[in-house]
Amino acid sequence: MKLPVKIPPKSLCILRLSALGDVTHVLPALRAIQAHWPDTQITWVCGSFESKLLSNIKGVRFVLFDKSAGIVAYAKLWRTLSGTRFDVLLHMQVSGRANVASLGLRAGIRLGWDKTRARDLHGLFINARIPYVEQQHQVLAFLSFAHSLGVPVAPPSWNFPVDDNQRVLADQHIDSSCRTLIISPSSSHALRNWTIAGYAAVADHAINEHGMRVVLCGGPSEAEVSLGQAIADAANGAVINLTGKDTLQQLVALIDACDVVLSPDSGPLHLANALGKPVVGLYACTWSKRSGPFHSLEYCVDRFEQAAQQYLQCKASDVRWGKRIEQPGVMDTIELKEVTDKLDDVVYSLGQ
């Protein structure tokens, strides 16, 4: 079988284990494939945690990979799929863990990343590559996998499902009579987080200038709970702190019910984009041009260019695709007024 594929494949496997933001980036490629080849049987090998977010997606068999189980996880994955041969494998993750996991996935076409964006000997585990496109956004990069197979891909569509049974928490804390700002302050990398004082000041601005309700969301880890409480304590206005109190599916429902999301480069930021919510993204460690909320790039505060010059002595365009500038203090270069101005722009775009 050669590219582009002329006959719809009977079976196709997506290998993308993590993280939350990246699996939401994959969804438009999945939707395009489902629309073009509705009879193709699709399997997605993903992380156990990420599966909690994806579980409501129909027409896909999810095979879980629990990285915390170490070598046992590989054995379990390979045993689960030992009797399966796929027509196509979309090897969408270049990490060493994913490359090793792919060894147990048999497929005729093994489509992976171009040489420029590959690493960890990725080329040894594939037999075809997507084309390289300079400064390509991650959503469009993942769509390149579908396009390389011959699938029409424009425009990107997420069609992210929301479980109505998970809306109770949102109904309790989000009032449709006023606009709601969700602040999701934590990234999976602490150095991507903005300041406590900054988040608190934006919360006060949203309350005082726009009459908004402000809700804090985050995971149950000690660091996230502590950050959420510190922001709530620092804000002068009444902030609803739900940090550590919601599940992933409840977070989906919360974001779906809100009006605006403020966040650094994180899974909830990309989830908000997938749900069609405007996002004020805070970027310095990573570049919004590559990994920003796809439909809200105009609302991002981005200091990546400055960070590249200060920490790497180069232009942002010279930074290798996927590289992060995670240095102490880099997010402090984002100024409060920049963020409140972007929030104002979003609110005005929604109409008074």
C-alpha positions as a Markdown table, in Angstrom:
| # | Residue | x | y | z |
|---|---|---|---|---|
| 1 | Met | 0.0 | 0.0 | 0.0 |
| 2 | Lys | 1.5 | 3.3 | -1.1 |
| 3 | Leu | 0.8 | 7.0 | -0.3 |
| 4 | Pro | -1.6 | 8.5 | -0.9 |
| 5 | Val | -3.9 | 5.6 | -0.1 |
| 6 | Lys | -6.3 | 4.9 | -3.1 |
| 7 | Ile | -8.5 | 2.3 | -1.3 |
| 8 | Pro | -9.9 | 3.0 | 2.2 |
| 9 | Pro | -7.8 | 1.0 | 4.7 |
| 10 | Lys | -9.7 | -1.6 | 6.7 |
| 11 | Ser | -7.8 | -0.8 | 9.8 |
| 12 | Leu | -5.8 | 2.2 | 11.1 |
| 13 | Cys | -3.9 | 2.7 | 14.4 |
| 14 | Ile | -3.0 | 6.1 | 15.9 |
| 15 | Leu | -0.1 | 6.0 | 18.3 |
| 16 | Arg | -0.1 | 9.1 | 20.5 |
| 17 | Leu | 0.3 | 8.4 | 24.1 |
| 18 | Ser | 0.4 | 11.9 | 25.6 |
| 19 | Ala | -0.1 | 14.7 | 26.7 |
| 20 | Leu | -3.6 | 16.2 | 27.1 |
| 21 | Gly | -2.9 | 19.2 | 24.8 |
| 22 | Asp | -1.3 | 17.0 | 22.1 |
| 23 | Val | -4.2 | 14.4 | 22.1 |
| 24 | Thr | -6.6 | 17.3 | 21.5 |
| 25 | His | -4.4 | 18.4 | 18.6 |
| 26 | Val | -4.8 | 14.9 | 17.1 |
| 27 | Leu | -8.5 | 15.1 | 17.1 |
| 28 | Pro | -9.0 | 17.1 | 13.9 |
| 29 | Ala | -6.9 | 14.4 | 12.0 |
| 30 | Leu | -9.1 | 11.7 | 13.5 |
| 31 | Arg | -12.3 | 13.5 | 12.6 |
| 32 | Ala | -11.1 | 14.0 | 9.0 |
| 33 | Ile | -10.3 | 10.3 | 8.7 |
| 34 | Gln | -13.6 | 9.3 | 10.2 |
| 35 | Ala | -15.5 | 11.6 | 7.7 |
| 36 | His | -13.5 | 10.4 | 4.7 |
| 37 | Trp | -13.3 | 6.7 | 5.6 |
| 38 | Pro | -16.3 | 5.9 | 7.8 |
| 39 | Asp | -15.9 | 2.2 | 7.6 |
| 40 | Thr | -12.2 | 2.1 | 8.6 |
| 41 | Gln | -11.7 | 0.5 | 12.0 |
| 42 | Ile | -9.7 | 2.9 | 14.1 |
| 43 | Thr | -7.6 | 2.0 | 17.1 |
| 44 | Trp | -5.9 | 4.7 | 19.3 |
| 45 | Val | -3.0 | 3.7 | 21.6 |
| 46 | Cys | -3.0 | 6.4 | 24.2 |
| 47 | Gly | -1.9 | 7.0 | 27.8 |
| 48 | Ser | -4.1 | 5.9 | 30.6 |
| 49 | Phe | -4.6 | 9.4 | 32.0 |
| 50 | Glu | -5.3 | 10.9 | 28.5 |
| 51 | Ser | -7.9 | 8.2 | 27.9 |
| 52 | Lys | -10.1 | 9.7 | 30.6 |
| 53 | Leu | -10.4 | 12.8 | 28.4 |
| 54 | Leu | -11.0 | 10.9 | 25.2 |
| 55 | Ser | -13.3 | 8.2 | 26.4 |
| 56 | Asn | -16.5 | 9.7 | 25.0 |
| 57 | Ile | -15.2 | 9.7 | 21.4 |
| 58 | Lys | -17.3 | 7.3 | 19.4 |
| 59 | Gly | -16.1 | 4.9 | 16.7 |
| 60 | Val | -12.6 | 4.4 | 18.2 |
| 61 | Arg | -11.1 | 1.5 | 20.1 |
| 62 | Phe | -8.8 | 2.8 | 22.8 |
| 63 | Val | -5.9 | 0.7 | 23.9 |
| 64 | Leu | -4.3 | 2.1 | 27.0 |
| 65 | Phe | -0.6 | 2.4 | 27.8 |
| 66 | Asp | 0.2 | 3.0 | 31.5 |
| 67 | Lys | 3.7 | 4.4 | 31.5 |
| 68 | Ser | 4.0 | 4.1 | 35.3 |
| 69 | Ala | 4.0 | 0.3 | 34.8 |
| 70 | Gly | 7.4 | 0.4 | 33.1 |
| 71 | Ile | 8.3 | -2.6 | 31.0 |
| 72 | Val | 5.0 | -4.3 | 32.0 |
| 73 | Ala | 3.2 | -1.7 | 30.0 |
| 74 | Tyr | 4.9 | -2.6 | 26.8 |
| 75 | Ala | 4.3 | -6.3 | 27.4 |
| 76 | Lys | 0.6 | -5.7 | 28.0 |
| 77 | Leu | 0.3 | -3.5 | 24.9 |
| 78 | Trp | 2.0 | -5.9 | 22.6 |
| 79 | Arg | 0.0 | -8.9 | 24.0 |
| 80 | Thr | -3.3 | -7.0 | 23.5 |
| 81 | Leu | -2.5 | -6.3 | 19.8 |
| 82 | Ser | -0.5 | -9.4 | 19.1 |
| 83 | Gly | -3.1 | -10.8 | 16.7 |
| 84 | Thr | -3.7 | -7.5 | 14.9 |
| 85 | Arg | -2.1 | -6.2 | 11.7 |
| 86 | Phe | -3.1 | -2.7 | 10.7 |
| 87 | Asp | -3.1 | -1.4 | 7.2 |
| 88 | Val | -1.8 | 2.0 | 8.5 |
| 89 | Leu | 0.0 | 3.1 | 11.7 |
| 90 | Leu | 0.1 | 6.8 | 12.3 |
| 91 | His | 3.2 | 7.1 | 14.6 |
| 92 | Met | 2.5 | 10.6 | 15.9 |
| 93 | Gln | 4.9 | 10.7 | 18.8 |
| 94 | Val | 8.7 | 10.8 | 18.5 |
| 95 | Ser | 9.6 | 10.0 | 22.1 |
| 96 | Gly | 11.8 | 7.0 | 22.9 |
| 97 | Arg | 8.9 | 5.5 | 24.9 |
| 98 | Ala | 6.5 | 5.7 | 21.9 |
| 99 | Asn | 9.1 | 4.4 | 19.5 |
| 100 | Val | 9.7 | 1.3 | 21.7 |
| 101 | Ala | 5.9 | 0.9 | 22.0 |
| 102 | Ser | 5.6 | 0.9 | 18.2 |
| 103 | Leu | 7.7 | -2.2 | 18.0 |
| 104 | Gly | 4.7 | -4.4 | 18.9 |
| 105 | Leu | 2.4 | -2.7 | 16.4 |
| 106 | Arg | 2.4 | -4.4 | 13.0 |
| 107 | Ala | 1.3 | -2.3 | 10.0 |
| 108 | Gly | 1.9 | -2.1 | 6.3 |
| 109 | Ile | 2.3 | 1.7 | 6.3 |
| 110 | Arg | 4.1 | 3.2 | 9.3 |
| 111 | Leu | 3.8 | 6.9 | 8.8 |
| 112 | Gly | 5.8 | 9.2 | 11.1 |
| 113 | Trp | 7.4 | 12.6 | 11.4 |
| 114 | Asp | 9.8 | 14.3 | 8.9 |
| 115 | Lys | 13.5 | 14.2 | 9.6 |
| 116 | Thr | 13.6 | 17.8 | 10.9 |
| 117 | Arg | 11.1 | 17.2 | 13.7 |
| 118 | Ala | 12.0 | 13.6 | 14.5 |
| 119 | Arg | 14.2 | 12.5 | 17.4 |
| 120 | Asp | 15.2 | 9.4 | 19.5 |
| 121 | Leu | 15.9 | 7.4 | 16.3 |
| 122 | His | 12.3 | 7.8 | 15.2 |
| 123 | Gly | 13.2 | 7.0 | 11.6 |
| 124 | Leu | 14.0 | 3.4 | 12.5 |
| 125 | Phe | 10.4 | 2.8 | 13.5 |
| 126 | Ile | 8.6 | 4.1 | 10.4 |
| 127 | Asn | 8.7 | 3.6 | 6.6 |
| 128 | Ala | 7.0 | 6.8 | 5.5 |
| 129 | Arg | 7.2 | 10.5 | 6.6 |
| 130 | Ile | 5.0 | 13.5 | 6.6 |
| 131 | Pro | 6.4 | 16.5 | 4.7 |
| 132 | Tyr | 8.3 | 19.2 | 6.7 |
| 133 | Val | 6.6 | 22.6 | 6.8 |
| 134 | Glu | 8.5 | 25.4 | 8.5 |
| 135 | Gln | 6.9 | 27.0 | 11.6 |
| 136 | Gln | 3.9 | 24.7 | 11.3 |
| 137 | His | 1.3 | 24.8 | 14.0 |
| 138 | Gln | 0.9 | 21.5 | 15.8 |
| 139 | Val | -2.7 | 21.1 | 14.8 |
| 140 | Leu | -1.7 | 21.4 | 11.1 |
| 141 | Ala | 1.2 | 19.1 | 11.7 |
| 142 | Phe | -1.0 | 16.3 | 13.0 |
| 143 | Leu | -3.4 | 17.0 | 10.1 |
| 144 | Ser | -0.5 | 16.3 | 7.8 |
| 145 | Phe | -0.7 | 12.7 | 8.7 |
| 146 | Ala | -4.3 | 12.5 | 7.4 |
| 147 | His | -3.4 | 14.6 | 4.4 |
| 148 | Ser | -0.5 | 12.4 | 3.5 |
| 149 | Leu | -2.9 | 9.4 | 3.3 |
| 150 | Gly | -5.0 | 11.3 | 0.8 |
| 151 | Val | -7.7 | 12.5 | 3.3 |
| 152 | Pro | -9.2 | 16.0 | 2.8 |
| 153 | Val | -8.3 | 18.0 | 6.0 |
| 154 | Ala | -9.6 | 21.6 | 5.8 |
| 155 | Pro | -10.9 | 23.2 | 7.9 |
| 156 | Pro | -9.9 | 21.6 | 11.2 |
| 157 | Ser | -12.9 | 20.2 | 13.1 |
| 158 | Trp | -12.7 | 18.9 | 16.7 |
| 159 | Asn | -16.4 | 18.1 | 17.5 |
| 160 | Phe | -15.3 | 17.4 | 21.1 |
| 161 | Pro | -18.0 | 15.5 | 23.0 |
| 162 | Val | -19.4 | 16.7 | 26.3 |
| 163 | Asp | -21.0 | 14.2 | 28.7 |
| 164 | Asp | -24.3 | 15.7 | 29.8 |
| 165 | Asn | -24.1 | 13.6 | 33.0 |
| 166 | Gln | -21.0 | 15.5 | 34.0 |
| 167 | Arg | -22.6 | 19.0 | 33.9 |
| 168 | Val | -23.7 | 19.0 | 37.6 |
| 169 | Leu | -20.6 | 20.9 | 38.9 |
| 170 | Ala | -20.8 | 23.4 | 36.0 |
| 171 | Asp | -24.5 | 24.0 | 36.8 |
| 172 | Gln | -23.7 | 24.6 | 40.4 |
| 173 | His | -20.9 | 27.2 | 39.8 |
| 174 | Ile | -21.5 | 28.8 | 36.5 |
| 175 | Asp | -24.4 | 31.3 | 36.2 |
| 176 | Ser | -25.7 | 31.9 | 32.7 |
| 177 | Ser | -26.9 | 35.4 | 33.7 |
| 178 | Cys | -23.3 | 36.7 | 33.7 |
| 179 | Arg | -20.1 | 35.8 | 31.9 |
| 180 | Thr | -17.6 | 33.4 | 33.4 |
| 181 | Leu | -13.8 | 33.5 | 33.2 |
| 182 | Ile | -12.1 | 30.2 | 34.0 |
| 183 | Ile | -8.5 | 30.6 | 35.1 |
| 184 | Ser | -6.5 | 27.4 | 34.7 |
| 185 | Pro | -3.2 | 28.5 | 36.1 |
| 186 | Ser | -1.1 | 25.4 | 36.1 |
| 187 | Ser | 0.9 | 23.7 | 33.3 |
| 188 | Ser | 2.4 | 20.3 | 33.6 |
| 189 | His | 5.7 | 22.2 | 33.7 |
| 190 | Ala | 5.9 | 24.6 | 36.6 |
| 191 | Leu | 8.2 | 27.0 | 34.8 |
| 192 | Arg | 5.4 | 27.7 | 32.3 |
| 193 | Asn | 3.2 | 29.1 | 35.0 |
| 194 | Trp | 2.6 | 32.8 | 35.4 |
| 195 | Thr | 2.7 | 34.6 | 38.7 |
| 196 | Ile | 0.2 | 34.4 | 41.6 |
| 197 | Ala | -0.1 | 38.2 | 41.7 |
| 198 | Gly | -0.8 | 38.3 | 38.0 |
| 199 | Tyr | -3.5 | 35.7 | 38.0 |
| 200 | Ala | -5.2 | 37.4 | 41.1 |
| 201 | Ala | -5.0 | 40.8 | 39.4 |
| 202 | Val | -6.7 | 39.5 | 36.2 |
| 203 | Ala | -9.4 | 37.9 | 38.3 |
| 204 | Asp | -10.1 | 41.3 | 40.0 |
| 205 | His | -10.0 | 43.0 | 36.6 |
| 206 | Ala | -12.6 | 40.5 | 35.2 |
| 207 | Ile | -14.8 | 41.0 | 38.2 |
| 208 | Asn | -14.6 | 44.8 | 38.5 |
| 209 | Glu | -14.4 | 45.8 | 34.9 |
| 210 | His | -16.7 | 43.2 | 33.3 |
| 211 | Gly | -18.8 | 41.9 | 36.1 |
| 212 | Met | -17.6 | 38.4 | 35.4 |
| 213 | Arg | -17.7 | 35.3 | 37.6 |
| 214 | Val | -14.2 | 33.9 | 38.0 |
| 215 | Val | -13.6 | 30.2 | 38.5 |
| 216 | Leu | -10.2 | 28.6 | 39.3 |
| 217 | Cys | -9.6 | 25.1 | 38.0 |
| 218 | Gly | -6.7 | 22.7 | 38.3 |
| 219 | Gly | -5.6 | 19.2 | 39.2 |
| 220 | Pro | -5.5 | 17.5 | 42.6 |
| 221 | Ser | -1.7 | 17.6 | 43.0 |
| 222 | Glu | -0.3 | 19.4 | 46.0 |
| 223 | Ala | 1.4 | 22.0 | 43.8 |
| 224 | Glu | -1.8 | 22.8 | 41.9 |
| 225 | Val | -4.0 | 23.0 | 44.9 |
| 226 | Ser | -1.5 | 25.2 | 46.7 |
| 227 | Leu | -1.3 | 27.5 | 43.6 |
| 228 | Gly | -5.1 | 27.7 | 43.3 |
| 229 | Gln | -5.5 | 28.6 | 47.0 |
| 230 | Ala | -2.7 | 31.3 | 46.8 |
| 231 | Ile | -4.4 | 32.9 | 43.8 |
| 232 | Ala | -7.8 | 32.9 | 45.6 |
| 233 | Asp | -6.3 | 34.4 | 48.7 |
| 234 | Ala | -4.5 | 37.1 | 46.7 |
| 235 | Ala | -7.6 | 38.2 | 44.8 |
| 236 | Asn | -9.7 | 41.0 | 46.3 |
| 237 | Gly | -12.9 | 39.8 | 44.6 |
| 238 | Ala | -14.8 | 36.6 | 45.2 |
| 239 | Val | -13.2 | 33.8 | 43.3 |
| 240 | Ile | -14.6 | 30.3 | 43.1 |
| 241 | Asn | -11.8 | 27.9 | 43.7 |
| 242 | Leu | -12.5 | 24.4 | 42.2 |
| 243 | Thr | -8.8 | 23.4 | 42.1 |
| 244 | Gly | -8.6 | 19.6 | 42.7 |
| 245 | Lys | -12.4 | 19.3 | 43.0 |
| 246 | Asp | -13.3 | 18.3 | 39.4 |
| 247 | Thr | -12.6 | 15.3 | 37.2 |
| 248 | Leu | -11.4 | 15.6 | 33.6 |
| 249 | Gln | -14.9 | 15.0 | 32.3 |
| 250 | Gln | -16.3 | 17.6 | 34.8 |
| 251 | Leu | -13.6 | 20.0 | 33.5 |
| 252 | Val | -14.8 | 19.5 | 30.0 |
| 253 | Ala | -18.3 | 20.5 | 31.1 |
| 254 | Leu | -17.1 | 23.5 | 33.1 |
| 255 | Ile | -15.1 | 24.8 | 30.1 |
| 256 | Asp | -18.0 | 24.2 | 27.8 |
| 257 | Ala | -20.3 | 26.3 | 30.0 |
| 258 | Cys | -17.9 | 29.2 | 30.5 |
| 259 | Asp | -17.2 | 32.2 | 28.2 |
| 260 | Val | -13.4 | 32.7 | 28.3 |
| 261 | Val | -10.4 | 30.7 | 29.5 |
| 262 | Leu | -7.1 | 32.1 | 30.8 |
| 263 | Ser | -4.1 | 29.7 | 30.9 |
| 264 | Pro | -0.5 | 29.1 | 30.1 |
| 265 | Asp | 0.4 | 26.5 | 27.5 |
| 266 | Ser | -1.5 | 23.6 | 29.1 |
| 267 | Gly | -4.0 | 20.8 | 28.4 |
| 268 | Pro | -7.0 | 22.8 | 29.6 |
| 269 | Leu | -6.0 | 25.7 | 27.2 |
| 270 | His | -6.1 | 23.3 | 24.2 |
| 271 | Leu | -9.3 | 21.6 | 25.5 |
| 272 | Ala | -10.9 | 25.1 | 25.6 |
| 273 | Asn | -9.9 | 25.6 | 22.0 |
| 274 | Ala | -11.3 | 22.2 | 21.1 |
| 275 | Leu | -14.6 | 23.2 | 22.7 |
| 276 | Gly | -14.7 | 26.5 | 20.7 |
| 277 | Lys | -14.0 | 28.8 | 23.6 |
| 278 | Pro | -11.9 | 31.9 | 23.3 |
| 279 | Val | -8.6 | 31.6 | 25.1 |
| 280 | Val | -6.2 | 34.1 | 26.5 |
| 281 | Gly | -3.0 | 32.1 | 26.3 |
| 282 | Leu | 0.2 | 33.0 | 28.2 |
| 283 | Tyr | 3.4 | 32.1 | 26.3 |
| 284 | Ala | 7.1 | 32.6 | 26.9 |
| 285 | Cys | 8.5 | 29.1 | 27.4 |
| 286 | Thr | 6.8 | 27.9 | 24.2 |
| 287 | Trp | 5.7 | 29.7 | 21.0 |
| 288 | Ser | 2.0 | 30.3 | 20.4 |
| 289 | Lys | 2.8 | 30.3 | 16.7 |
| 290 | Arg | 3.5 | 26.6 | 17.0 |
| 291 | Ser | 1.5 | 25.5 | 20.0 |
| 292 | Gly | -1.1 | 28.2 | 20.8 |
| 293 | Pro | -4.8 | 27.8 | 21.0 |
| 294 | Phe | -5.5 | 27.3 | 17.3 |
| 295 | His | -8.6 | 29.6 | 17.0 |
| 296 | Ser | -7.4 | 32.2 | 19.6 |
| 297 | Leu | -3.8 | 33.0 | 18.5 |
| 298 | Glu | -4.8 | 36.7 | 18.3 |
| 299 | Tyr | -5.6 | 36.7 | 22.0 |
| 300 | Cys | -2.3 | 35.2 | 23.2 |
| 301 | Val | 0.3 | 37.2 | 25.1 |
| 302 | Asp | 3.6 | 35.8 | 23.6 |
| 303 | Arg | 7.1 | 36.6 | 24.8 |
| 304 | Phe | 8.8 | 33.6 | 23.1 |
| 305 | Glu | 10.8 | 35.9 | 20.8 |
| 306 | Gln | 12.1 | 37.8 | 23.7 |
| 307 | Ala | 12.9 | 34.6 | 25.6 |
| 308 | Ala | 14.8 | 33.2 | 22.6 |
| 309 | Gln | 17.0 | 36.3 | 22.4 |
| 310 | Gln | 17.6 | 36.5 | 26.1 |
| 311 | Tyr | 18.2 | 32.8 | 26.9 |
| 312 | Leu | 19.3 | 31.2 | 23.6 |
| 313 | Gln | 20.8 | 34.3 | 21.9 |
| 314 | Cys | 18.9 | 33.5 | 18.7 |
| 315 | Lys | 15.6 | 34.3 | 16.9 |
| 316 | Ala | 12.5 | 32.5 | 17.7 |
| 317 | Ser | 12.4 | 31.1 | 14.2 |
| 318 | Asp | 15.8 | 29.5 | 14.8 |
| 319 | Val | 14.6 | 27.5 | 17.8 |
| 320 | Arg | 14.2 | 23.8 | 17.0 |
| 321 | Trp | 10.5 | 22.8 | 16.6 |
| 322 | Gly | 9.3 | 21.5 | 19.9 |
| 323 | Lys | 12.0 | 23.0 | 22.1 |
| 324 | Arg | 10.9 | 24.8 | 25.2 |
| 325 | Ile | 12.7 | 27.7 | 26.9 |
| 326 | Glu | 11.8 | 26.6 | 30.5 |
| 327 | Gln | 14.0 | 28.9 | 32.5 |
| 328 | Pro | 13.3 | 30.5 | 35.9 |
| 329 | Gly | 11.7 | 33.9 | 35.5 |
| 330 | Val | 10.9 | 33.6 | 31.8 |
| 331 | Met | 7.1 | 33.8 | 32.4 |
| 332 | Asp | 7.7 | 37.0 | 34.5 |
| 333 | Thr | 8.3 | 38.9 | 31.3 |
| 334 | Ile | 4.5 | 38.8 | 30.7 |
| 335 | Glu | 3.1 | 42.0 | 32.0 |
| 336 | Leu | -0.3 | 42.4 | 33.6 |
| 337 | Lys | -1.6 | 45.0 | 31.2 |
| 338 | Glu | -0.9 | 42.9 | 28.2 |
| 339 | Val | -3.1 | 40.1 | 29.7 |
| 340 | Thr | -6.0 | 42.4 | 30.8 |
| 341 | Asp | -5.9 | 44.1 | 27.4 |
| 342 | Lys | -6.3 | 40.7 | 25.7 |
| 343 | Leu | -9.1 | 39.8 | 28.1 |
| 344 | Asp | -10.8 | 43.1 | 27.2 |
| 345 | Asp | -10.5 | 42.3 | 23.5 |
| 346 | Val | -12.2 | 38.9 | 24.1 |
| 347 | Val | -15.0 | 40.4 | 26.1 |
| 348 | Tyr | -15.6 | 43.1 | 23.6 |
| 349 | Ser | -15.7 | 40.5 | 20.7 |
| 350 | Leu | -18.4 | 38.7 | 22.6 |
| 351 | Gly | -20.5 | 41.8 | 22.7 |
| 352 | Gln | -21.7 | 43.7 | 25.7 |
